[in-house]
Amino acid sequence: MTLFERYFNLLGKIILLILSIFATAFLLLIGLKFLMQGLDYIPWFTYGYMCVMLLIPPVFFSTVFIIFWKRTGQYPVKIIRIISYAIFLFFLIGWATVLITDLVVFFKNNFGDIVKYNGYNLLYLSATILFIFITGIIQALGMPKEVDWMEKHKMMSE
């Protein structure tokens, strides 16, 4: 086999590989389209989808607050630790209430629009994120100043 034939054979394989990747992606997307259209005719899929959509904000933010709760247990300043625990407890109870009321409203009224649920209330979502940052800032300002790398280097050389 000559050098030209080997390069031509390699070029043909590369072109077939590219075409097969596009064909596979196309067939996968067509299959997913038909699968999703078929699932529209199944009523339980809509219920499952809405339940998952209602679970996302409360579970996400509750997880964030639980992680911060565990980290706050080792915080050295007592008053900031108490304030942080109060904020976390308030929002954990709030998100539990939001989840329960949203599920009750969904199973009573079966709204398909997420705007009608408290978990997607823009004011409550913004307040949650704001208080996460405020608590982080309060905890960061209450910590002792970290030693700079230049100061560490000076201390180690002495």
Secondary structure, DSSP 8 states (H G I E B T S, - for coil): --HHHHHHHHHHHHHHHHHHHHHHHHHHHHHHHHHHHHHTT-HHHHHHHHHHHHHHHHHHHHHHHHHHHHHHTT-S-HHHHHHHHHHHHHHHHHHHHHHHHHHHHHHHH----GGGSGGG-HHHHHHHHHHHHHHHHHHHHHS-----HHHHHHHHH-
